[in-house]
Amino acid sequence: MVASPPQVKTDLVSGRRLYWILSSGLFINALISDVVGDRLSQPLQSFTLPFGITMGLVSALGYWAVPWLRQLKAGQVIREDGPQSHLKKAGTPTMGGIFFVPVALLLSVVWAWITGTQAIEVTAAALLTMALGFVGWLDDWQVLRKKSNKGLSAKVRLLIEFGAGSIFALWLLLTKPSISTLMLPFGVALPIGVLFLGLAIFVVAAESNAVNLTDGMDGLAAGTTAIALFGLGQIIAPDYPGLMLFCACMSGSCIGFLTHNHNPAKVFMGDTGSLALGGALAAVGLISNSLWALLVVSGLFLVESLSVIAQVTYYKSTKGSDGVGKRLFKMAPIHHHFEQTGWSESRVVATFYAVVIALALLALNLSQFA
């Protein structure tokens, strides 16, 4: 009897193919948006130009930054209780946020001040993003220094996040009192007064940590955040061209980072990048009074957070006399659940990209009734 040849499992969606589809798709979409919106006659206020410049700069810079991080021995420490397939990623340089986030922040702020396009708002968004990125850097540094998965304690991390969120929310309420009335689709206005402070602080902490939880697969957080920022930027563009510029730079920077972060990743963004990206989304949503749009485009990040909360709650509530509880998912956050069911990383990432694209389109359609 002749043995049949072994079946080789192929993944039709490779990391490199997925990267080129996403990057070219977003760039073409940005170009079309500029043409349709008749902004090409004002190139310094277009979406495509800052998007393309940051994408190119970060992509090029990565060819120097990644080897530099490797020389610093800034290798990722992989959780032993995580997916076993991820153990091979140990030693991959992390803390990549220190090179792709500053490029976007610097370019957007300089651009805004040169053109006089809502420079104060853009600077405020950049400062909040930088503050959250600093928290992430502290966490990454502790992990690398201790060579373990334990960075800053949850209490210290939340305390710093709440502090940054409080300063930002107070500034926003004092300089823009109308922000205390939330604007919703279909012309609905919801006055909440001073409660806005608490809501803003919650949004900053929740958004940054939600993106952080999503950063568990090659290219997942960078790609999904790029799409979310892209969609949010299109929604607020008519009233907030400066913040649209900020979104363009941040989104382009994420795509540039994907040059080195797509599967198999040569570098990870670390908490330095993921917390900063969440802070950027929160800042734009709060300043533009578009929290409803932020909620929609960030729907995937919300599900990631809820999956962790549900997993922990269910495990604790089902603990038996042996102290062991049941699991609601095979593993949380939910992207690991799909991976544990047999999906490849690229398949999970591609599916999640599609979900965020659908959410961004939904938000864009809803914005017509705002």
N, C-alpha and C positions, 0 to 999 in steps of 0.2 A: 504493500500500500504506500502510495506516495503522499507524503504530508503536504497539506495545503499551505501555501505561503501565509505568513502571519499578516493579519490585517493591521494596517497602519492608520491610526486615528489622526485625521487632518483637521486643522482649524482654518476655515476659509477666511476668517478675519484676523489677519496678523496685526501685530502692534504697529509696524511701519506703514502698512496699507491704511490702517485706521487713522493714523496721524495725518497722512497726506489727504485723505478724504475730508477730515474735519478742518484742517488748516486751509486747504484750497476752497472748501465750501464756505467757510466764514469770510474769507477774504473776498470772494466773488460776491457774496451777499452784501458785504459792506460797500463794495464798489457800486452795486446796483442801487443800494439805498441812497448813496450820494448822488447818483445820476437822476433818480426819480425825485429826490428831494431838492434838486437843483442847487447842490452845495459845492459842486466842483468849481464853480466860478469864484468860490471863497475857500480856496484850498486849506487855509489855516484853521478853518472851522469844520472841515470835513471829518468823517469817521474813518475813511479808508487810509488816509495818510498817517495819522498817529498809530493806527492799528498795525499798518505794514512796517512802519519804522521800528516800533518796539519789538515786533515779532522778529525782524531781521537782526536788530542789535542783540537781543537776548540769545537768539540762536547762535550768533557768532561768538558772543562772550562766553557761552557755555563751553566752547572748545578749549578755552583757557581755564575757566573756573572749575570744571569737573576734575581735571587732573590736579589742580591746586588743592581741592578738597580731599582728594585721595592722598596727596602728599602730607596733608595735615592729619591723616589717619582719622578722618571724620566718618568712620564707617557705621552703618546702621546696625543697631542691636535688635535682633528679631525676637519677639515674644515666643517663649517656648509653648505657651498654651494656644498659640495661633495656628493657622493652617500649616501642616508639616511641609507642604510644597514651598512655603515661603522661607524655610530655613536656609535654602541655597542662596538667598539674597543677602545674607549676613555679610557685612563688610562693604556693601555698596555705599558710596559716599552719600551723606544726607546733609541737611541744613542748606539745601539748594535755594531756599527762599532768600538767602543773603545776596544773591546776584540777580535774580529776575525781578523781585519786588522793587528794589531801589531804582532800577532803570525806568520802570513805569511811573513811579512816584515823581522822580526828578523831571522826566520829560513832560508829564502832565502839568506839574506846577509851573515850570519855566514857560511852557507853551501858553498856559492860562494868563500869566502875568504879562507876557509879551503882547498878546492879543487883547488883553483886557477883558477876557471872557470869564466872568464870575470867578475871579482869582481867589477871593476870600473863601468861597464855598469849596473850591477845588483844594486849596491849601488845608482847610479843616478836614476834608475827607482823607487827604494824604497823611495828616498828622495822626488821625485815629488809626489808619491802616498801619502806620509805622509803630504806633504804641502797641498794637496787638502783635505785630511782628516781633517786637522786642520781647514781649512775654514769651512768645514761641521760641525765640533764640535762647532765652534763659533756660527754658525747659530742655531744649536740645543740648545745650552746653552741659547741663547737669547729667543728662543721660550719657553723653560721650565721656564725661569726666569719671563717672561712676562705673561705666561699662555695664549698665543695666537698663531696664526699661523704666526705672523710677526716676523721674525728673523732679520738677517742682511738685509740691503737695497740691492736692485739689483745692484746699482752702486758700493757699497763697496765690495760686493761679487765678481763682475766681475773684479774690480780693483785688488783685491788680486790674483784672478785666472790668470789675464793677467800678473801680476808681476811674479808669479811662473813660468808661461809658458815662459816668456821672458828670465829669468835666465837660464832655462833648454835649450831653443832653442839656446841661445848664446853659452852656454857651448858645446852643440852638434856640432854647426857649427865650432867652433874654434878647437875642438879636432878631428873632423872628417869632413874635408872640402868636401869629396866626397858625403856627405849627401845632398848637394845642387842639386844633380842630382837624381831625383826621378826614381826609378825602377818600371816598370809596367810589367804586364804579356806579354808573347810573345816576350820578350827581348827588349821591348821598353824602352828607357832612355829619360827622360825629364829634361833637365837642367833648373833650375829656379834661380840659384844664390842666391843673398841675399834675394829674395822673400821668401825663405825657412823660414826665421824668422817669417814673418807674418803668413804663413801657419801653422807653428808649434804652435804658440800662439793660433790660431783659433782652431786647433785640440784639444789642451788641454782643452780649455774652453768649446767647443762644446761637446766633448766626456763626460766630467764629468757631465755637465748639462743634457745631454741626458739620461745617466744612472739614474740620480736623478729624472727625470720625469717618468722613467719607474718604480720607486719604489713606486707603489701605491696599490699593492695587496700582500697578504701573499705569500712569496716565489718567487715573480715574478722577482725582480731585482737580487736577489742572484742566482737563478737558471739560468737565461738567461746569466748573466755575467760569471758564472762558465763554461758554454758551450762555450761562445765566447773566453774566456781565454784558455780553453782546445784546441779549434781548432787553435787559433793563435799560441799557443805553439808548436803544431805539425808542423805547416807550417815553423816556423823559426828554428826548432830544428837542422837541418843539419849545419847551419852557426852560430847560436847563442845558443849553449847549456846552457849558463848561463841564458839567458833570458827565455829559455824553462823551466829551473828550477824555475825561478821567476813565470812564468805562472802556473806551476804545484802547487806551494805553494799557490798562490792566488786562483786558482780554487778549490783546496782541502779545503781551508779555507772557501770558500763560501758554499761548500757542508756541511761542519761541522756546519756552522751557520744555514743551513736549518733544522738541527735537531730540532731547537727551533723556526724557522721562517716559517715552512710550515703551511698551513691552518689547524686549527686555530692557528695563530701565538701567541707565548708566549713573543716574543720580536721583535721589528723592528730595522733595521739597522740605520735609521735616515740619515740625510745628512752626518754625520760622515762617514758612510759606503759607501753610493752611490757615493758621490763625489770622494772618494778615489778609488773606483773601476773604475770609468771613467778615473781617472788619471793614473791608472795602465795600462789600455788598450792603452791610448794615448802614454805613455812612451815606451811601447814595440813596438808599431807600428812605432814610430819615430826613435828610436835607431836602429831598425833592417831594416829601410828603406822599410817597408812593409805597407805603408799607403793604398795601394790598397786592401790588405788582411784585414786590419783593417776596411775599408769601407764596405767590404762584410760581415764580421762576425758581424759588428755592425749595419747591415741594419735595424734590428728591432728598435734599439735605435734612428736611424735616422727618421724612420717613426713616432715614438712617438713624437719627437721634431717637425716634420713637421705638425703633426696633431694639435698641440697647436698653431703654427704659423698661420696655415690655419684658425683655429677656430677664433682666435682673429682678423685676417685680415678681414675675411668674416663678422664678427659681426660688426666691425667698419664701413665697407663699405656699410652695409645695414641698418644703423641706420635711423629711420624715424624722424618725427617731435617730437615724444614722447621720443626720445633718446634711444629707444630700437631697437636692431638689430636682425637679424636672425642667427640661429646657423647652421653650416655646419654639425656638429656631435651632437648627443644627449648630449655628454659631452666629454671633452678632459682632459688629453691625451686619445688616442684611445682605450686603454684597458677599460676605463670607458664607452666608447660608447657601446662596446660589452656587458658590464655588464648591462647597461641600457636597452638593447634590450631583456634581459631575461637570458643571459648566467650566470652560476654560476662562482664564482671566480676560482674554481678549473678547470673548463672547459676553461676559458680564459687563465689561467696560462699554462695548458697542451698544448693548441694550440700554444701559443707563444714559449714554449720550442721546439715544433716540428719545428716551423719556424726557430729558431736559429740553430737547428741541421742541417736543410737543408742548411742554409746559410754557416755554417762551412764546410759542405761536399763540397759545391760549391767552396769555397775558397781553400780547400785542392786540388781539382781537377785542379783549375786554377793555383795553385802554381807549377804544373808540367811544365807549359809553361812559367814560370817567367825567 
